[in-house]
Amino acid sequence: MQTLIRVATQDDIDTLFAIRTSVVQNHLSREQMTNLGITPQVLADSIREAPCAWVAEVDGQPAAFSMVDLGEGEVFAMFVLPAYENRGLGRQLMAVAEAALFERHDKLFLITDGRNEIRANGFYRRLGWCVVASVDGDDVRYEKNRAQ
């Protein structure tokens, strides 16, 4: 298995949506994302402004991606196609995302579903992220400091 992590381009937008809508946990449809303001144009604008998204390819096939909000210091998205889970892609993508954010911020954050059965929570904790607050509904805010 050959893995490549590369900066996402505007040509990857459909791929990012395909990966995002493929996940089982924390699933959102394209319509739900549009209702949240996550549209192809918003992603294109963000990617055009700065390198803020990365794609993990396995043997030349897109398998996962991460995306950050450089201005806010937020890991905005981190998703892996179900067929490629448990291969270390998430860990690699988080390392790249965190490095980009730590160039501009001392403290990073992300918001995700906080229910115990959501696997992402264990993943983030293993990477040194700490829950600091509950937010809307079942969501929680994780933070990570540069020193961790």
C-alpha positions as CSV (number, residue, x, y, z in Angstrom):
1,M,0.0,0.0,0.0
2,Q,1.6,3.3,-1.1
3,T,0.2,6.4,0.7
4,L,0.6,10.0,-0.4
5,I,-0.6,13.0,1.5
6,R,-1.0,16.0,-0.8
7,V,-2.5,19.5,-0.8
8,A,-6.0,19.5,-2.1
9,T,-6.9,21.5,-5.2
10,Q,-10.1,22.8,-6.6
11,D,-10.2,19.7,-8.8
12,D,-10.6,17.7,-5.6
13,I,-13.9,19.3,-4.4
14,D,-16.2,16.5,-5.8
15,T,-13.8,14.0,-4.1
16,L,-14.0,15.8,-0.8
17,F,-17.8,15.7,-0.9
18,A,-17.8,12.0,-2.0
19,I,-15.6,11.1,1.0
20,R,-17.6,13.3,3.4
21,T,-20.9,11.7,2.4
22,S,-19.5,8.2,2.5
23,V,-18.9,8.0,6.3
24,V,-21.3,6.1,8.6
25,Q,-20.7,8.0,11.8
26,N,-21.4,11.7,11.7
27,H,-22.9,11.3,8.3
28,L,-24.2,14.4,6.4
29,S,-25.8,14.4,3.0
30,R,-24.9,17.0,0.4
31,E,-28.3,18.7,1.2
32,Q,-27.5,18.9,4.9
33,M,-24.0,20.3,4.2
34,T,-25.6,23.0,1.9
35,N,-28.0,23.9,4.7
36,L,-24.9,24.3,7.0
37,G,-23.3,26.6,4.4
38,I,-20.8,24.0,3.2
39,T,-21.0,24.2,-0.6
40,P,-18.6,23.5,-3.5
41,Q,-18.1,27.3,-3.9
42,V,-17.2,27.8,-0.2
43,L,-14.7,24.9,-0.4
44,A,-13.3,26.3,-3.7
45,D,-12.9,29.8,-2.2
46,S,-11.1,28.4,0.9
47,I,-8.7,26.2,-1.1
48,R,-8.0,29.1,-3.4
49,E,-7.1,31.4,-0.5
50,A,-4.6,29.2,1.2
51,P,-3.5,25.5,1.4
52,C,-6.1,24.4,4.0
53,A,-7.1,20.9,2.8
54,W,-5.1,17.7,2.2
55,V,-6.0,14.5,0.5
56,A,-4.6,11.1,1.4
57,E,-4.3,8.8,-1.6
58,V,-3.7,5.0,-1.4
59,D,-2.2,3.5,-4.5
60,G,-3.3,6.7,-6.4
61,Q,-6.9,6.6,-5.2
62,P,-8.3,9.4,-2.9
63,A,-9.2,7.7,0.4
64,A,-9.4,10.5,3.1
65,F,-9.1,14.2,3.6
66,S,-8.6,16.9,6.3
67,M,-9.4,20.5,6.2
68,V,-8.7,23.4,8.5
69,D,-9.7,27.0,9.1
70,L,-6.4,28.7,9.2
71,G,-7.8,31.9,10.6
72,E,-9.6,30.4,13.5
73,G,-7.2,27.6,14.3
74,E,-9.8,24.9,13.8
75,V,-9.6,21.4,12.3
76,F,-12.8,21.7,10.3
77,A,-12.9,18.2,8.8
78,M,-11.2,14.9,8.9
79,F,-12.9,12.0,7.1
80,V,-11.8,8.6,5.8
81,L,-13.6,6.4,3.3
82,P,-15.0,3.4,5.3
83,A,-13.0,0.9,3.1
84,Y,-9.7,2.7,4.2
85,E,-10.3,3.0,7.9
86,N,-7.7,1.7,10.4
87,R,-4.8,2.2,8.0
88,G,-3.3,5.3,9.7
89,L,-4.6,7.8,7.2
90,G,-6.4,9.9,9.8
91,R,-3.4,10.1,12.0
92,Q,-1.2,11.2,9.0
93,L,-3.8,13.8,7.9
94,M,-4.2,15.2,11.5
95,A,-0.4,15.6,11.8
96,V,-0.4,17.7,8.6
97,A,-3.4,19.7,9.7
98,E,-2.0,20.3,13.1
99,A,1.4,21.4,11.8
100,A,-0.3,24.0,9.4
101,L,-2.4,25.3,12.3
102,F,0.4,25.5,14.8
103,E,2.3,27.7,12.4
104,R,-0.3,30.4,13.2
105,H,-1.8,29.4,16.6
106,D,-0.7,28.2,20.0
107,K,-4.1,26.5,20.7
108,L,-6.2,24.5,18.2
109,F,-9.7,23.4,18.4
110,L,-12.2,21.1,16.7
111,I,-15.9,20.3,17.3
112,T,-17.4,16.9,16.9
113,D,-20.2,14.6,18.1
114,G,-19.4,13.9,21.8
115,R,-21.3,10.7,22.2
116,N,-19.2,7.9,23.6
117,E,-20.0,5.5,20.7
118,I,-18.6,7.9,18.2
119,R,-15.1,6.5,17.4
120,A,-13.6,9.9,16.6
121,N,-13.6,10.8,20.3
122,G,-11.1,8.0,21.1
123,F,-9.1,8.9,18.1
124,Y,-8.8,12.6,19.1
125,R,-8.0,11.7,22.7
126,R,-5.2,9.3,21.6
127,L,-3.7,12.2,19.6
128,G,-3.6,14.4,22.7
129,W,-6.8,16.4,22.2
130,C,-8.8,17.2,25.3
131,V,-12.5,17.9,25.7
132,V,-13.0,21.4,27.1
133,A,-16.7,22.1,26.7
134,S,-20.0,20.9,25.5
135,V,-21.5,22.8,22.6
136,D,-24.8,22.5,20.6
137,G,-26.7,19.3,21.2
138,D,-24.3,16.3,21.6
139,D,-21.3,18.1,20.2
140,V,-18.1,18.8,22.2
141,R,-15.2,21.1,21.7
142,Y,-11.7,19.6,21.8
143,E,-8.6,21.7,22.2
144,K,-4.9,21.0,21.8
145,N,-2.0,23.2,22.8
146,R,1.3,23.5,21.0
147,A,3.1,22.1,24.1
148,Q,1.2,18.8,24.0
